[in-house]
Amino acid sequence: MGDVAAADVNPAIDSCDENMLPKVNMLFDGESDAYEFYNAYAEKVGFFVRRSTLWTTSKNIITRRTFVCSREGFREKKKGAKEAKCPRPETRIGCPASLTIRLTANGKYRLTEFVPNHNHQLATASTIHMLKAKKIRRKARAVRENLVDDTVNTPEFENEDEAYEFYSMYAGKIGFNVRRASMTVNTENVITRRMFVCSKEGFREKKRGAKRVKKPRPETRTGCPACMVIRLGTNGRYQVTEFVTFHNHQLGAEAASDLVMASQSTENDQEDGVDLADRSPDDSVHKQNLINGVATLNSLEGRSCKRYKCTKTPHYGDVGATLEYLQKMQHDNPSFFYAIKSDENGNFTNFFWADSKSIVDFVHFGDVVCFDSGYALQGYGRPLALFTGLNHHKQTVIFGAALLYDESNEAFRWLLDTFKMAMNGTHPKTLLTDRSAAISEAIAATLPATAHRYCVWQIYQNALQQLSQAFHGSKTLECNFKRCLFDCEDEDEFLTAWKEMLEKYDLEDNQWLADLFSIKEKWALPYGRDAFYADMKSAQQKESLTSELKKHLCLEHDLLNFFEQFERLLSDRRSAELEADVNASQNTKKPPSMRMLRQAANVYTPAAFKMFEREFELYMDCMLYSFGEMGTIFEYRISVEDNSKDHFVKFNSHNSMMNCTCKTFEFIGIPCRHMLKVLDTRNIKDLPAQYIIKRWRKDAKSGSSNGGCAFSFDGDPGSSQTKRYNLLCRIFSIAAARAATSAESFTYMENQSNILMDQVDQVIQTSPPDIVDLIGANCDRTQSSVDNIVTEGIHSHTNFLNGSADGLIVSAVTLHLKKVKDFFPLGQHYL
């Protein structure tokens, strides 16, 4: 195409469809969509497009992008460059044609500026097809345009290699080979787009000046259009955007299973009596069983492809390092609990552990537990999961931890059963988790009496990924979204705030928000208030373990380093709790003047008192109206001037029992403003004892050392002795922790231990000899090292590791000493 100068050339748009013409205020879902749209317009008009200037945020979110004609600008003259004998023709002549988009508050891109005019001759329909770039692009697009199969359901991938292995498995079942083709990378050298193609894609390039070969190699490439294209999504995982199943050549025989993937089963298709080599690529049965099926190796739920959905391979040395850590912890503290799960091949997949202090903390504060499995999903390297709660100072406490390389439904059931066993069979009142079908099914099966809710903090973390573009497109959207999550405790207020947010930021069509709203009863604060919540949201907003642990979970660090940091984190948090205990007992603040506030300040911790004080101050604005009376039951209507919704309180004058329709006491454990208004109206100046729950008191950790846990010792005597031993370890661990707080209590405990041992010896001498032997054998078994345990052989998923973890899930897998010692030599550090 020759260079024909023109001052102002208007493109001929007669051949363009109305929908293909750029218009200001048009919206695009993404930057690439705008680029493709402008490209299609340019091809119709007769020029080519180039990406030009862009503006990004600190998180690499594009907020503004300009696309220009390929002849925009001028060729840069390099300093010191010699004049070429045969210079390349000048192609850039400062063409002004461009299109600019900007990120809006709803996460979409708006066309803000469009310059249609060019200063050069545009290509005509008869010449544009001769351009090399156009020719290549048109050919590829023309072949694939109508071949993409939108019915194919494929998984997401953590990295490009996993997607390649997936497509290779599919190709092996079909009967063709795969090749990596074009890719796109960003400024951080991260692959954002990758195409995998059939090995027969394209054509052999003819090299200029190459001599004619006497015996040329046979032509293998036929321009086959079959391919799979992946793009990096906003959640950090790769998603399949194009999947073409059509081949223009004869498919080969099904690849041998050991060439496609180790231990991959190939029996299913043989049992069906189907010959893959004779199948047509367009056959619907073929597509159903091998695309939707091989994408999962005969369903995505199939065992061979389980790793794509729920199973990760431990980093080299991680298993050995974990065993070494668990062995050391139990050696130092016999009441340390841990359990390990193995798969059907005897490979260790999941680990759970909890020390005695964590178990004691659960006794006092295990009414609400948050199960955080988001570390693996957010790409921190190791798949850590934490069971956390809230103590009486509103500080986060850790009840247990796990490494979950297997995230199947069965694995989550094992984990919850193991957690319940570690906590002496006690289950929490409420369990907060991320949105996961596998976790929900596991909770329903193992903890049917526990209220299950989705954690609003984890929903917010997910929103940072799902709505990242929208958050960067508006300075106020994130604030309004957080208000809906954390501040709206009234249903009408929540629904109004949610609707206003969608309308203000044009998010009515956002599918992620629509799906989230459809299950609002599982997470929104106005719903499910009968389940105790303990104000977990406030603590999670103030402090998160994620920032403290994520840098130690990356694969570049040794796992033993993570365990050291984990123990340091536990120690720091327990020191902070001890410091808060001391500060609460030595509060030097001037006591409040009002009687009920003085009472609350004396019994509540400072953190709990702040919640009560807020409700006490707000009750002053409440207005009370008598609503009915029946015997000793009085009902009142409470209204607030700025709130259109009234609440109703029932009061029993016989025992001062109350309940309010706002459910604040049931939800958080602090009497609400409406209840306090009723008490004040009835001249009750002291807060009834039943409304000062122990978990918020300064003495929340006082009481029975066994936490009220009792065991039934019927059945297997070895099992009952195991439970007795572990319970005694926990009892004396608590006693030791209390006695160590002062020199006097330590001396007293030391003296009493000698007396206690003499009394125990007298009891043992009167017991039958076989019981004595069993007790000694059991104690030896519980304290045995991992080396001794492996020597005996592993005959189940869990019962070989801790005395209290017997018989939870039994399998036929047996793992012997040689297999483990060869791979994990004990006593060494695993790098």
N, C-alpha and C positions, 0 to 999 in steps of 0.2 A: 504494500500500500504506500503510495507516494505521499510526500508531505505537501499538502496544499494549504497554504496559509489563508485564514479567514478571520476577520475581526470578530464576528459574532455569528456562529452557526447554530440555528435552532434545530434540534433533532426532529426527525420525521416520526411522529407518534401515531400516525394513522394505522400502522400495522400492530400497534400495541393494544392489548385488551385494557379496558378501563381499570381493572383491578391490578394491573401491572404498573400503573403510573404512580410514581412517588408523590405523596401529598404530605404537607406539614400536618403534624399531630397524629400521623399513623403510629400504631403501637406494634412492637415486636417482642416476642418472648425472650429473645437473647440476642447478643451481638452477632452471632453467626447467622441467625435468621435474617437480620437486616442485611448482612453481607450477601447472602444468597439471593435475597429479593432484588438488591441493586444489581447484582450480577445478571439476573434474568432480564431485567430491564435493559441493561447495557448490551446484551447480546441481540436483543430485538432492535435496538437503535443503531448499533454499529460501533461500539468502542469497548474497551476493557477497563476493569476496575482494579484498584490497588488500595490496600489498607494504608491509611496515613496516620496522622497524629492521634494519640489517645491519652486519656487521663484516668488514673487508677487510684484506689485507696491504699492504705498501708497493708491491707489484706489482699491486695491484687485483684480487687473488684473493679471492673471497667465502669466508670461513671460517664464517660463521654468518648465518642469515637467518630472520626471523619473518614469517609471513603471518597477517593478521588479517581478521576480519569487517569489511565496509565501514562498519559502524556503531560500530567501536571508537573510543575517545577522545571528545573533545568539540571543537566548533568554537571556534577561537581568537578571542578578542575583541581586535580591533585598537585600540590606544591612539589616542584622539582621533577615532575614527570616529563620525560622526553616526548617530543612530538612524533606521533606514529606515522610511518610511511603510508599506511593504508588505514586511516581512522575509521572507526565504526560510524555509520550514519547517525545523525542526531535524531533521537526519537522524542525527547521531552521538549516541549515548546511552551510551557507555562499555561496549560489549559486550566480554566477556572472551574470547570464542572465538578461538583462535589455533592455529597449528602452527609449530613451530621445527625447523630442520634445522642440522646442524653438519658441517663437512668432516672426513672421517676420513683415516687414513693411506694408504688405497688409492686416494684421489682421489675417492671417492664421498661423497654426503651422506647422513647418517643422521638419521632422524626421532627427535629426543630429547625432545620435549615436545608433547603434544596436549591442548588444552582444547576439549571438544565443546559445552559448554553456552553458550546465549545468554541475554541478558536482555531479549529483545524477541520479538514474534510473528514466526514464520518464514512465508515465502510458501508458499502451497499450489500444487498442480499447476495449478489453474484460474486463478491470478493471476500466477504467476511469468513466464508468457510475455508478459504485458503490459508488463513493464519494458523500457525502451528499450535499456539496455545488453545485457540478456539477449537481447532480440529481434534485435538486430543480430548479436550473436555467434553465436546459434543458426542464423540464416539462412546466414551465411558458412560456418560449420562443416558444416552439413547438406549444403550443396551440394558442398563440397570433400572431405568425409570419405572418400568411396569413389572419388574421381577421381584421387587422387595416384598417379602411375605410378612405382613403385619400381624398375622395370627400366631406367630412363633413367640412363645414365652421363654425367655432366657434369664439366667441369674445375673446378679451383679458380681463384679470381680474386684479384688483388693489391689491387683496390679496387672500390668500388661502381660507378664509371663503366665499368670493364671488364666487369662483369657485365651492366650495362645494354646495352652495345654488343653483347655476345654474344646476349642475348635479342632484341635488335632484329634481328640478322642472322637468327636463327631465325624470327622473325615475318615478315621479308621473304620468306623462302623459302616459308612457309606461306600467307601472304596476309592478315595482320592487322597492326594497329598496336599499339604498346606505350605504356604510361603508368606513370610512377612512382607508387606508392601509399604505404601506411603505412610508417613506419620507426621504429626504436627507437635512441636514442643513450644513451651512458653519461655519467658526470659529466665526462669529458674531451672531450665533444662528438664522440666517435667513434661512427660508425654501427655498431651491433652486429647489427641486423636490418633488412632491407629487402625489400619486396614489389613485384614488377613484375607488372602485370596487363594483360590485353587492354583496348584502349581502350573496349570495350563493357561493361566490368565495371560493376556497380552500376546505379543508376537516377538520373535527373535529380531533383535536390531541388526540391520545391515551396516557393517562398518565401512566407512569410506576408505578407498584405496586398498582394501583387503584383496588378496589374490584369490582366484577361484580355486577351490579345493577339489581334488580329484574324487575323494570319497567323503562328501559332506555328511555331517551328522543328520540323522532324521529329524524332521521338524516335530517338536513336542508341544509347543504352545499353539493353542487354537483360539485365543481370545475368549476363554471361558469367563462368564460374568459372575460365577459363584463367589461370594465373599461374605465377610462379617466385619462390620465397622463398629468400633467402640469409641466412646467419648468420656472424658472425665466429668463426672457430675458434681454438683455443689456439695454433696455429702462426702466427697473424697474418694468415691468408688467409681469404677468404670461401668458404664451402661451400654448395652447394645442398641445402636441407633439404626442399623441396616443389617438385614440378614437375607441374602439371596440364595435360594436353594437350587436354582436351575443350572444345569451343566449342558454344554453344547458338544459333549463328547461321550464316548462309552465309558462307563464307570468300571473300575477294576473290582476284583473280588474283595471281600471283607478282609481287612487287615488282621493278622494274628494278634491275639489278645496281648501277648507279651511284648509286641512291638508298639502297641498303642499305649497301654498303661499296665503296670504290674498288677497282677491279681484281678484284672478286669474280666468280668464274666461275659461269655459269648454264647451262653446256652439258650437264652430266651428266644432269639430269632430262629435258632435251629429247631427248637421245640415247636415253634409256630409253623415250620415247614416253608419258610420264605427264603428265596434265593436273592440276596441283595444285588448280585451282579446283573440279574435280569430285570431288576425293577426300573421303572421309569422315574426319573427325578421328580416328575409332577404328580406321581401317584399319591392320592390323599392319605391312604393307609401308611404309606412309606413316610410321609411327612409327619403324621401324627405320632408314629412309634419311634421315629429316629430323630426328628428335630425337637419336638416337644418332649420326646422320650430320651433320645441320646443326649440331648442337652442335659439330660439327667441320667444317661445310661439306663434307658427303660424306666423313665420318670425321674424328675428332679429329686424325688424323695428316695431314690434308689441308694443302696449301700455303696456302690462303687463311686458315686459322685457325692457322697455325704460330706466330703471335705469342702466342697464348694459352698455348702450351706451352713455347716455347723462345726466342722472339725479343722483345727489348725495343727501344723506340725511344730512341736517344741523346738526351739533354737538349740543348736548343738551344745550339750553340756548343761542345759537347764534342768533336766530331770535329775541328774546326779547332784547338782548344786542344791536342788530342793530337798532331796533325800538327806543330804548332809546337814542342812539347816534343821530339818524336822528331828533328825536323830539327836543333834546337839541340844535342841530345846527340851526334848523330853528327858534327856539325861540330866539336864540342869534342874528341871522341874517335873517330877513324875506325874503331876496332874495336868500337864500340857496335853491337849487333845489334838489328834490329827487323823486324817483318813485319806486314802488314795483310791481312785477308781481306774480300772484298766479296761481296755476294749476287748473285743472278741479275739484279737490276735495277741493279747497279753501286753500291749503297749500302754504305759501309763499315760492317761489323758487329763485327769482332773485331780487337784489337790485341795484339801481344806484343812485349816488349822485354827485353833483358838487357845490362848493361854488361860490360866486359872483366873486371873484378874478380869479378863473379858467375860468369862462365864459368870463371875460374881456380879459384874456390872449388869449383865443381862437379867439377873435375879431382881435387881433394883429398878432398872430402867428399860427392860425389854418389852414394855407394853406397846411401843411403836418401833418398828425396824424398817430401815431403808436399805433395800438391796440394790447396790449400784454396780451394774455390769457394763457401764459405758466406757471404761478405759480401753477395752479391746476395740470397740466400735469406733472410737475417736482416733485410732491409729497410734496408740502409745507404745506399741511393740508387744509386750507381754499381756496376755488376756486376764488381767487382774479383776477380781470382783470383791466387793466389800459389803459386810453386814454392819451397818452403823445405826446409832440411836442418839438420844438426847438425854443428858443427865439433868440433875436438878438445878444446875447453873446455866442451862441452855447451851452447854458445850457438847461438841460432837464426841461420842465415844465409839470405839470399834469393838464389836462383838465377835467378829470372825473374819477371816479372809480366805480367798480361794484363787487358784490359777485354773482357768476353764479353757482348755484346748478343745474340748468337746462341748458344743452349745446346743445339743439336741434336747428334745423333750425329756428323754430318759435321763440325760445327764443332769438336767435341772431338778428332776424328781429325786435323783440320788443326792444332790447337793442339799435340797431342803430337808430330806429325811436325815441326812448326816448332821445338819445344823440343829435340827430338833433334838437329835440324840445327844449332841454335845451340850445342849442346854437342859439336860435331864428330862427330856420329854415335854418341856414346856413350850408352848407356841405363843407368838405375840398376838396382841389384840388386833393390830393393824400392820399390814405389810405394804410398803411403798416400793414400786418397781418402775422400770422403763416399760414402754409399750412393746410387748412381745407376746405373740400367740403361744410360743413354747413355754414361756414363764407362766403365763396365765393358766394354761392347762396343768402345769406342774403344781401350782398353788392349789387349784381346785381339787387335785387328787391327793395331795399330801397334807394340806392345811385347810380343810373345809370349814373349820370354825373361825378362821382368821379373815378379817375384812381386807379385801385387796383393793388398793387404789393406785393410780398412776402418780408418780412423783412430779410435782409441778416444776421443781428445779431441773429435773432431767428433761422435761418437756421444753423448758426454756433453752437448755443446752442444744437440743435438737433444732429448735427454731433458729438459733444462730447460724446453723448450716442451711436449713431449708429456706429461710427468708433472708439470707445474707445480702442478696442484691436489693431487696426491699428496704432492709435496715440501713444500707448505705445510701439509698436513694432518698431517705427522709431522716431528718434529725430528731423527729418526735415519735416515729412509729414504734421504735423499740420501747420507749417509755410507756406508751399507751398499751402495748402488748403486755408488758410486765404488770401494769395496773390490773388488767383482766386476770392475770395469773395469781398475783400475790395479794392484791388489796381488796377485791370485790368479794365480800362475804354475804351479801344480800342478793337473792336471785334476780330481782328486778334491776338492781344496780349492775349486776354482771351482764345480763342480756342487753341492757341499754348500751353499756360501754362497748360490748363486742360488736353490736350493730353499727354504732357510730364509728368504730375503728375501720370496719369493712367499707363503709361508705366514704369516709374521709380519704382513705388511701387507695380507693378503687380496687379492693381485694375480694369482691364478691365471687369472682371466678377462680380464686386460688384453691386448688383441690386439697392441698395439705391442710389448710385452715378449715376447709369444709369437713374433712375427715376428722380433724381434731374436735370440732364443735359437735359432731354427731355422737361422740362418746363423752360429752362434758360431764355426765353423771359420775364418771370414774375418776375425774381429776379436779373439776372446778370446786372452789371452796364452798359455795352455797349448797352443794349437794353432798349426801352421805355423811351428814354431821353427827349421826348416831355413833359413828366409829371414832374412837379416840385418836387424836392427831398430834397432840403435844406441841403445837406450834413449830413443827419441823421446818416450815418454809422460811421462817425468820432466821434460824440458825444457818440454814444452807445458803441464804443470801449473804450472810456476813462472812462465813468461812467455808472453804471447799478444800477437800483433801486432794483434788485433782492437780492443782498447781504444785503441791508439795511432792507428789509421787510420780507425775508423768515423766519428768526428766530422768528418773532412775529406772523407768520401765523400758527405755529404748534398747534395741538390740546391741548397740555399741558398748553398753555397760555390762559387766559381769553380773549375773543374777544374785550372787552372794553379796554384791555391793547393794543391790536393792533390799535384800533382807536386813542388812545393817541399817540402812536408812529407815526401813519400816519399823525396826525395833526402836530406833532413835525417835521416830515420830510418836510411837506409843508412849515412850518414856516422857517426852515433852508434854504430851497432852495430859498424862496422869499427873505430872508435876503441876501443870496449870490447874487441874481439878483440886489438888491438895492445897494449892495456894488460895483458890477460891473458897475452899472449906474454912481455911484459917481466917480469911477476910470476913466471911459471913459470921463466924463466931465472935469476932472482935470488932464488930461494927461500931464505929465511934460517932456516927451521925446522930444529930439531935432527933429524938423520937418524935413522931408526928403528934399533933395536939389532939386529934380525934381518936376516940377510943377504938373503933374498929380498925383504923389504920395502924394504931400502935400494936394491936393484936397481930395483924397481918405481918408487920415488920419484924415482930419477934419470932414468928414461926416460919415464914417463907424465906427462901434465899433471896438475895437482892435482885436477881434476874426475874424470879417469879413475882416478887413484890412489885416490880415495875408494871407487869401485866395487870396485877390486881389494882394498883394505884390508878392506872388509866381507866379501868372500868368504874372505879369509885368516883373519879372526877366526872365522868360522863353521866353517871346516874343523876347528878344534880340538874341536868337538862331534861330529864324525863318527867312526863306528866302521867299520873296514875288515875284510873277510873275503875270503880267496882263493876264487875261484869256478871257476877252471879255467886250464889252460895248454896251448898248442899251439905248439911251436917257440919263436919269439921273442915270441909274442902271449900276454899275461897278462890275465886277466879278474878283476875285483874287484867285490864287492858292498859298497856303501856304505849305511849306515843311520844314522838320527838318532833319538835316544831318543823325542822328541815327535812324530815323523812316522812314520806306519805304512807309507808307501811307500818302498821301497828304490830306489836307482839303481845302474846298472852301468857300469863304466869298463873299456874295453879299452886296454891299454898295449903298445906295441911297443918292446922293449928295444933293438932295433937302431938306431932313429932317434928314440926318445923321442916318437913320435907317439901321441896319445890321442884318444879320443872318449867322451863321456858321454851317457847316455840323457836327461839333463835338457836338453841342447842349449843351455845358457847361453852357451857360447863361440860357437857358430854364430849365436845370436840377438843377442847384445850385443857380442861381441868381447873379453870378459874371461874368463880361465880360471875355472871354477866351483870351489866348495869341494871337490867330489868329486875333481876332477883334482888339486887341490893336496894333498889327502890321500894320493893315490897317489904323487905326487912325494916327499912327505915320508917315506912308508914305504920308498921305494926309495933314500933318502938322496941325492936330487937337490936341492941347495940353491940352484941358480940356475934361474930360469925359462927354459925353452928359447926360443930366439929366435923360432921359428915361432908362439909363443903371445903375442907382443907385436906386435900388428898396428899398422901405421904410422899409421892414422887416429887412434889415441889417443896417439901419441907427441908429445913436445914439438917434434920436428923433422918433423911431419907435412907441412908445406908445403915441405920441401926436396926437391931432386931436379930432374928434367928440366923445363925451362920450358914445353915443349909438352905436358906431361902424358902423354906416351906416345902421343899421337894421331897417326896417320899417314893420308895421303890417297892415293888412287889417281888419277893424273893422266891416265888413258887417256880417250879420247873427245873431247868438245868442248874445244878449247884455251882458249877464253874462260872456260869454267867452271873449268878447272884453275887458270888464273891468278888467278881470283877467290878460289879456296880458298887458293892460295899467299899472296896478298896479306893475306887475313884472318888466316891462321895467323901470318904474320910480325908483323902488328900486335899480336896477342896475346902473342907471344914477347917483343917489345920493350916492351910494356906491363908485363909481369912484371919484366923487367930494369930498367926505369925505376923501378918501385915499390921494388925492392930497393936500387938505387943512390941513391935520394933519402933513405934513412934516415940517411946521414952525409955530411958535407962531403967527406971523403976519397974515398968511393966515388963521389960525384957528379963530382968532378974527374977521377977515373980514367975514368969512363964517358964524360965529355965528350971527353977526349983520345983515347980509343980509337975514338970514333965517327968522327973525321976519318980515321983510318987505315982503318977499315972502309969508309967511303964511297969512298976512293981505290981500294981493292981491288974493290969492286962495280963502279965505273966501268970498270976494266980488263976485268972479266968481260963487261960489257955490250958493250964495243967489239969483242969477239971473237964476239958472238952475231949471228945473221942479222938484217938490218934489220926484217923483218916482225914478228919476235918482239918487238923493241924497241917498235915502234909499238903492238902489241897490249897490251903491259904498260902503256904510258902511257895508252892509251885506257881500259883497264880500271880503272886507279887513278882517273882522272877520273870514270868512271861511278859508282864506289863512293862517292866523296865528294860527288857532286852533291846539291844541295838538293832538297827536295820540289817546289819551284817548277819546277826543270828536269825532274824526273821526270814531273810531271804534263804538262808541255809535250810530252814525247814520247808521251804517251798510256799508259794502263794497260791491259795486255793479259792480265793474269792476277791471281789472288788475292794472290800473295805475291812473285813474282820481280822486281817493280819497285822494291823498297825497299832491299834489302841485297844486297851482292854474294854472300853465302852463301846466300841464300834463293831460288835459281833453280830454277824448274820443279817446285815441289812439287805444286801443284794448279792445273791450267790450265783456264780457262773461256773462252767466247767473248765475255765481257763486255768492252767497251772503254769507258773513261771518258776523255773529252777535257778539255782545259784549261778551256774555257769553262764546262762544267758545274760543275767544282770551284771555279774562281775566283769565279764568281758567288755561290756559296753560302758559301765559306770564303775570303775575301780574305786572302792570306798576308801576314805581317809585322805583323798586328794581334793584339791580345788579344781572345780570344773569351769573352764573358760569358754 
